[in-house]
Amino acid sequence: MITLSGFALSNYYIKVKLALLEKGIPFEEVPCGPGSSADDVLAASPLAKIPFLRTEQGPLCESQVILDYLEAAYPAVPLLPADPYAAAKVRELITFSELHLELVARELYAQAFFGGSVSEGTQARVRRQLARSIPAFCRLATFAPYVAGEQFTMADCAAWPHLPLVALATKRVLGEDLLAAAGVDWKGYAALIEQRPFAARLAAERKAAAMAMKPAA
Protein backbone atom coordinates (compact mmCIF):
# COMPACT_ATOMS: atom_id res chain seq x y z
CA MET A 1 0.00 0.00 0.00
CA ILE A 2 1.09 3.58 -0.61
CA THR A 3 2.36 5.49 2.41
CA LEU A 4 2.35 9.29 2.59
CA SER A 5 4.81 11.05 4.86
CA GLY A 6 4.59 14.63 6.09
CA PHE A 7 2.42 16.56 8.53
CA ALA A 8 -0.97 18.24 8.52
CA LEU A 9 0.23 21.85 8.53
CA SER A 10 2.21 21.52 5.31
CA ASN A 11 0.34 22.97 2.33
CA TYR A 12 2.21 20.65 -0.03
CA TYR A 13 1.31 17.66 2.13
CA ILE A 14 -2.32 18.78 2.01
CA LYS A 15 -2.07 19.08 -1.77
CA VAL A 16 -1.00 15.44 -2.13
CA LYS A 17 -3.33 14.08 0.53
CA LEU A 18 -6.33 15.81 -1.06
CA ALA A 19 -5.47 14.26 -4.43
CA LEU A 20 -5.18 10.80 -2.85
CA LEU A 21 -8.53 11.19 -1.14
CA GLU A 22 -10.34 12.63 -4.15
CA LYS A 23 -9.02 9.84 -6.36
CA GLY A 24 -10.04 7.18 -3.84
CA ILE A 25 -6.55 5.69 -3.56
CA PRO A 26 -5.94 3.64 -0.41
CA PHE A 27 -2.94 4.91 1.57
CA GLU A 28 -1.44 5.05 5.02
CA GLU A 29 0.10 8.07 6.70
CA VAL A 30 3.50 8.10 8.37
CA PRO A 31 4.05 11.41 10.20
CA CYS A 32 7.34 13.12 9.39
CA GLY A 33 8.62 16.66 9.74
CA PRO A 34 11.00 18.41 7.33
CA GLY A 35 14.74 18.35 7.73
CA SER A 36 15.12 14.82 9.07
CA SER A 37 18.60 13.28 8.93
CA ALA A 38 17.31 9.71 9.21
CA ASP A 39 18.67 7.43 6.49
CA ASP A 40 15.25 6.00 5.64
CA VAL A 41 13.86 9.52 5.10
CA LEU A 42 16.81 10.63 2.98
CA ALA A 43 16.47 7.47 0.90
CA ALA A 44 12.94 8.57 0.04
CA SER A 45 13.46 12.36 -0.04
CA PRO A 46 17.15 13.25 -0.49
CA LEU A 47 16.61 16.87 0.62
CA ALA A 48 14.46 15.71 3.57
CA LYS A 49 11.54 17.68 2.15
CA ILE A 50 7.95 16.71 2.71
CA PRO A 51 5.73 15.27 1.49
CA PHE A 52 7.12 12.09 0.08
CA LEU A 53 5.50 8.88 -1.01
CA ARG A 54 6.52 5.27 -0.71
CA THR A 55 5.10 2.92 -3.32
CA GLU A 56 5.58 -0.77 -4.07
CA GLN A 57 8.06 0.24 -6.77
CA GLY A 58 9.97 2.70 -4.61
CA PRO A 59 9.82 6.20 -3.13
CA LEU A 60 8.87 9.50 -4.75
CA CYS A 61 9.37 13.06 -3.57
CA GLU A 62 8.28 16.51 -4.82
CA SER A 63 4.54 17.10 -4.64
CA GLN A 64 3.89 17.67 -8.34
CA VAL A 65 5.89 14.61 -9.34
CA ILE A 66 3.74 12.65 -6.90
CA LEU A 67 0.49 14.05 -8.34
CA ASP A 68 1.56 13.25 -11.89
CA TYR A 69 2.44 9.70 -10.83
CA LEU A 70 -0.93 9.25 -9.12
CA GLU A 71 -2.74 10.53 -12.20
CA ALA A 72 -0.92 8.05 -14.46
CA ALA A 73 -1.05 5.07 -12.10
CA TYR A 74 -4.65 5.55 -10.92
CA PRO A 75 -6.61 6.96 -13.88
CA ALA A 76 -10.08 5.82 -12.76
CA VAL A 77 -10.87 9.17 -11.09
CA PRO A 78 -9.02 11.78 -13.15
CA LEU A 79 -7.87 15.12 -11.79
CA LEU A 80 -6.73 16.28 -15.22
CA PRO A 81 -8.85 16.84 -18.33
CA ALA A 82 -8.49 14.24 -21.08
CA ASP A 83 -7.62 16.89 -23.65
CA PRO A 84 -3.82 17.43 -23.67
CA TYR A 85 -4.06 21.21 -24.01
CA ALA A 86 -6.61 21.53 -21.22
CA ALA A 87 -4.43 19.32 -19.02
CA ALA A 88 -1.43 21.52 -19.78
CA LYS A 89 -3.43 24.60 -18.75
CA VAL A 90 -4.16 22.95 -15.40
CA ARG A 91 -0.46 22.25 -14.90
CA GLU A 92 0.30 25.83 -15.94
CA LEU A 93 -1.93 27.10 -13.14
CA ILE A 94 -0.20 24.84 -10.64
CA THR A 95 3.18 26.22 -11.70
CA PHE A 96 1.98 29.80 -11.35
CA SER A 97 0.36 29.23 -7.95
CA GLU A 98 3.48 27.55 -6.59
CA LEU A 99 6.49 29.07 -8.33
CA HIS A 100 5.23 32.63 -8.74
CA LEU A 101 2.93 33.01 -5.71
CA GLU A 102 3.53 30.56 -2.86
CA LEU A 103 7.30 30.26 -3.11
CA VAL A 104 7.63 34.05 -3.33
CA ALA A 105 5.35 34.68 -0.35
CA ARG A 106 7.16 31.92 1.57
CA GLU A 107 9.95 34.38 2.29
CA LEU A 108 7.50 36.13 4.61
CA TYR A 109 6.41 33.04 6.55
CA ALA A 110 9.06 33.30 9.27
CA GLN A 111 7.54 36.58 10.43
CA ALA A 112 3.93 35.87 9.47
CA PHE A 113 3.57 32.51 11.19
CA PHE A 114 6.62 31.58 13.28
CA GLY A 115 7.55 34.59 15.38
CA GLY A 116 10.63 35.51 13.36
CA SER A 117 11.44 38.62 11.40
CA VAL A 118 11.95 39.46 7.73
CA SER A 119 14.18 42.31 6.58
CA GLU A 120 12.72 45.39 4.93
CA GLY A 121 14.69 44.52 1.80
CA THR A 122 13.10 41.09 1.61
CA GLN A 123 9.67 42.57 2.19
CA ALA A 124 10.18 45.07 -0.62
CA ARG A 125 11.41 42.39 -3.00
CA VAL A 126 8.47 40.09 -2.24
CA ARG A 127 6.02 42.96 -2.76
CA ARG A 128 7.59 43.78 -6.15
CA GLN A 129 7.53 40.18 -7.28
CA LEU A 130 3.93 39.59 -6.21
CA ALA A 131 2.87 42.87 -7.85
CA ARG A 132 3.80 41.19 -11.13
CA SER A 133 2.87 37.59 -10.48
CA ILE A 134 -0.56 38.02 -8.90
CA PRO A 135 -2.03 39.84 -11.94
CA ALA A 136 -0.40 37.20 -14.15
CA PHE A 137 -2.05 34.44 -12.12
CA CYS A 138 -5.38 36.27 -12.41
CA ARG A 139 -5.10 36.17 -16.20
CA LEU A 140 -4.94 32.38 -16.06
CA ALA A 141 -7.27 31.48 -13.18
CA THR A 142 -10.96 31.40 -14.04
CA PHE A 143 -12.63 30.58 -10.69
CA ALA A 144 -15.60 29.36 -12.71
CA PRO A 145 -16.17 28.11 -10.07
CA TYR A 146 -12.93 26.14 -9.71
CA VAL A 147 -9.57 27.67 -10.36
CA ALA A 148 -9.23 26.09 -13.83
CA GLY A 149 -12.91 26.10 -14.82
CA GLU A 150 -16.04 24.08 -14.24
CA GLN A 151 -14.36 20.92 -12.95
CA PHE A 152 -12.35 20.23 -9.80
CA THR A 153 -8.78 19.42 -10.88
CA MET A 154 -5.35 18.96 -9.41
CA ALA A 155 -4.95 22.74 -9.80
CA ASP A 156 -7.44 23.04 -6.94
CA CYS A 157 -5.43 20.55 -4.88
CA ALA A 158 -2.61 23.10 -5.11
CA ALA A 159 -4.42 26.45 -5.08
CA TRP A 160 -6.70 25.69 -2.15
CA PRO A 161 -3.92 25.19 0.45
CA HIS A 162 -1.58 27.80 -1.09
CA LEU A 163 -3.72 30.90 -1.64
CA PRO A 164 -4.74 31.48 2.00
CA LEU A 165 -1.08 31.37 3.06
CA VAL A 166 -0.12 33.94 0.44
CA ALA A 167 -2.98 36.19 1.53
CA LEU A 168 -2.32 35.89 5.26
CA ALA A 169 1.44 36.28 4.96
CA THR A 170 1.16 39.45 2.90
CA LYS A 171 -1.45 40.92 5.21
CA ARG A 172 0.53 40.21 8.38
CA VAL A 173 3.94 41.29 7.09
CA LEU A 174 3.24 43.79 4.31
CA GLY A 175 0.09 45.22 5.87
CA GLU A 176 -2.13 44.30 2.95
CA ASP A 177 -3.74 41.14 1.60
CA LEU A 178 -2.25 41.39 -1.88
CA LEU A 179 -4.51 38.69 -3.31
CA ALA A 180 -7.69 40.43 -2.15
CA ALA A 181 -6.30 43.78 -3.32
CA ALA A 182 -5.92 42.29 -6.80
CA GLY A 183 -9.54 41.10 -6.77
CA VAL A 184 -8.93 37.45 -5.89
CA ASP A 185 -11.83 36.22 -3.73
CA TRP A 186 -9.73 33.56 -2.11
CA LYS A 187 -12.04 33.31 0.91
CA GLY A 188 -15.04 32.54 -1.28
CA TYR A 189 -12.97 30.07 -3.26
CA ALA A 190 -11.74 28.34 -0.07
CA ALA A 191 -15.31 28.11 1.19
CA LEU A 192 -16.35 26.48 -2.10
CA ILE A 193 -13.56 23.89 -1.94
CA GLU A 194 -14.33 23.15 1.70
CA GLN A 195 -17.84 22.13 0.72
CA ARG A 196 -16.14 19.00 -0.57
CA PRO A 197 -16.01 16.43 2.27
CA PHE A 198 -12.33 15.59 1.91
CA ALA A 199 -11.27 19.23 1.85
CA ALA A 200 -13.41 19.92 4.91
CA ARG A 201 -11.71 17.01 6.66
CA LEU A 202 -8.24 18.32 5.81
CA ALA A 203 -9.16 21.84 6.90
CA ALA A 204 -10.22 20.44 10.28
CA GLU A 205 -7.02 18.43 10.56
CA ARG A 206 -4.91 21.49 9.73
CA LYS A 207 -6.76 23.57 12.34
CA ALA A 208 -6.28 20.88 14.99
CA ALA A 209 -2.57 20.62 14.18
CA ALA A 210 -2.18 24.40 14.43
CA MET A 211 -3.94 24.43 17.80
CA ALA A 212 -1.71 21.62 19.07
CA MET A 213 1.40 23.65 18.23
CA LYS A 214 0.32 26.70 20.23
CA PRO A 215 2.16 27.03 23.55
CA ALA A 216 0.11 26.43 26.65
CA ALA A 217 -1.15 29.60 28.32
C-alpha positions in Angstrom: 0.0 0.0 0.0 1.1 3.6 -0.6 2.4 5.5 2.4 2.3 9.3 2.6 4.8 11.1 4.9 4.6 14.6 6.1 2.4 16.6 8.5 -1.0 18.2 8.5 0.2 21.9 8.5 2.2 21.5 5.3 0.3 23.0 2.3 2.2 20.6 0.0 1.3 17.7 2.1 -2.3 18.8 2.0 -2.1 19.1 -1.8 -1.0 15.4 -2.1 -3.3 14.1 0.5 -6.3 15.8 -1.1 -5.5 14.3 -4.4 -5.2 10.8 -2.9 -8.5 11.2 -1.1 -10.3 12.6 -4.1 -9.0 9.8 -6.4 -10.0 7.2 -3.8 -6.6 5.7 -3.6 -5.9 3.6 -0.4 -2.9 4.9 1.6 -1.4 5.1 5.0 0.1 8.1 6.7 3.5 8.1 8.4 4.1 11.4 10.2 7.3 13.1 9.4 8.6 16.7 9.7 11.0 18.4 7.3 14.7 18.4 7.7 15.1 14.8 9.1 18.6 13.3 8.9 17.3 9.7 9.2 18.7 7.4 6.5 15.3 6.0 5.6 13.9 9.5 5.1 16.8 10.6 3.0 16.5 7.5 0.9 12.9 8.6 0.0 13.5 12.4 0.0 17.1 13.2 -0.5 16.6 16.9 0.6 14.5 15.7 3.6 11.5 17.7 2.2 7.9 16.7 2.7 5.7 15.3 1.5 7.1 12.1 0.1 5.5 8.9 -1.0 6.5 5.3 -0.7 5.1 2.9 -3.3 5.6 -0.8 -4.1 8.1 0.2 -6.8 10.0 2.7 -4.6 9.8 6.2 -3.1 8.9 9.5 -4.8 9.4 13.1 -3.6 8.3 16.5 -4.8 4.5 17.1 -4.6 3.9 17.7 -8.3 5.9 14.6 -9.3 3.7 12.6 -6.9 0.5 14.0 -8.3 1.6 13.3 -11.9 2.4 9.7 -10.8 -0.9 9.2 -9.1 -2.7 10.5 -12.2 -0.9 8.1 -14.5 -1.0 5.1 -12.1 -4.6 5.6 -10.9 -6.6 7.0 -13.9 -10.1 5.8 -12.8 -10.9 9.2 -11.1 -9.0 11.8 -13.1 -7.9 15.1 -11.8 -6.7 16.3 -15.2 -8.9 16.8 -18.3 -8.5 14.2 -21.1 -7.6 16.9 -23.7 -3.8 17.4 -23.7 -4.1 21.2 -24.0 -6.6 21.5 -21.2 -4.4 19.3 -19.0 -1.4 21.5 -19.8 -3.4 24.6 -18.7 -4.2 22.9 -15.4 -0.5 22.3 -14.9 0.3 25.8 -15.9 -1.9 27.1 -13.1 -0.2 24.8 -10.6 3.2 26.2 -11.7 2.0 29.8 -11.3 0.4 29.2 -8.0 3.5 27.5 -6.6 6.5 29.1 -8.3 5.2 32.6 -8.7 2.9 33.0 -5.7 3.5 30.6 -2.9 7.3 30.3 -3.1 7.6 34.0 -3.3 5.4 34.7 -0.3 7.2 31.9 1.6 9.9 34.4 2.3 7.5 36.1 4.6 6.4 33.0 6.5 9.1 33.3 9.3 7.5 36.6 10.4 3.9 35.9 9.5 3.6 32.5 11.2 6.6 31.6 13.3 7.6 34.6 15.4 10.6 35.5 13.4 11.4 38.6 11.4 12.0 39.5 7.7 14.2 42.3 6.6 12.7 45.4 4.9 14.7 44.5 1.8 13.1 41.1 1.6 9.7 42.6 2.2 10.2 45.1 -0.6 11.4 42.4 -3.0 8.5 40.1 -2.2 6.0 43.0 -2.8 7.6 43.8 -6.1 7.5 40.2 -7.3 3.9 39.6 -6.2 2.9 42.9 -7.8 3.8 41.2 -11.1 2.9 37.6 -10.5 -0.6 38.0 -8.9 -2.0 39.8 -11.9 -0.4 37.2 -14.1 -2.0 34.4 -12.1 -5.4 36.3 -12.4 -5.1 36.2 -16.2 -4.9 32.4 -16.1 -7.3 31.5 -13.2 -11.0 31.4 -14.0 -12.6 30.6 -10.7 -15.6 29.4 -12.7 -16.2 28.1 -10.1 -12.9 26.1 -9.7 -9.6 27.7 -10.4 -9.2 26.1 -13.8 -12.9 26.1 -14.8 -16.0 24.1 -14.2 -14.4 20.9 -12.9 -12.3 20.2 -9.8 -8.8 19.4 -10.9 -5.3 19.0 -9.4 -4.9 22.7 -9.8 -7.4 23.0 -6.9 -5.4 20.5 -4.9 -2.6 23.1 -5.1 -4.4 26.4 -5.1 -6.7 25.7 -2.1 -3.9 25.2 0.4 -1.6 27.8 -1.1 -3.7 30.9 -1.6 -4.7 31.5 2.0 -1.1 31.4 3.1 -0.1 33.9 0.4 -3.0 36.2 1.5 -2.3 35.9 5.3 1.4 36.3 5.0 1.2 39.5 2.9 -1.4 40.9 5.2 0.5 40.2 8.4 3.9 41.3 7.1 3.2 43.8 4.3 0.1 45.2 5.9 -2.1 44.3 2.9 -3.7 41.1 1.6 -2.3 41.4 -1.9 -4.5 38.7 -3.3 -7.7 40.4 -2.2 -6.3 43.8 -3.3 -5.9 42.3 -6.8 -9.5 41.1 -6.8 -8.9 37.4 -5.9 -11.8 36.2 -3.7 -9.7 33.6 -2.1 -12.0 33.3 0.9 -15.0 32.5 -1.3 -13.0 30.1 -3.3 -11.7 28.3 -0.1 -15.3 28.1 1.2 -16.3 26.5 -2.1 -13.6 23.9 -1.9 -14.3 23.2 1.7 -17.8 22.1 0.7 -16.1 19.0 -0.6 -16.0 16.4 2.3 -12.3 15.6 1.9 -11.3 19.2 1.8 -13.4 19.9 4.9 -11.7 17.0 6.7 -8.2 18.3 5.8 -9.2 21.8 6.9 -10.2 20.4 10.3 -7.0 18.4 10.6 -4.9 21.5 9.7 -6.8 23.6 12.3 -6.3 20.9 15.0 -2.6 20.6 14.2 -2.2 24.4 14.4 -3.9 24.4 17.8 -1.7 21.6 19.1 1.4 23.6 18.2 0.3 26.7 20.2 2.2 27.0 23.5 0.1 26.4 26.6 -1.2 29.6 28.3 
